[in-house]
Amino acid sequence: MNAPLHKYSSSDLTVTFEPKKCINAERCARELSSVFRTSVIPWIDLEGAPMQKIIKQVRRCPSGALSCSVKETQPQSA
């Protein structure tokens, strides 16, 4: 069964979750429960912690099921 990718975006960050790769979602929920919530949908809340904490946790993902990208800001023209 193919599980679709799930994308969660804020104004600065996009986190992608690949359910078929995940081996231990509880780890994320335990280590950063304000963002990775197992009992609430959507289960990833990018407003739950500062961006750098979220990026750090995503990089700890043992299976590679989580990835993230920081949105580039465009300079304002005068």
Helices and strands as residue ranges (DSSP letters): E 6-9, E 13-17, G 19-21, H 25-31, H 51-59, E 66-70
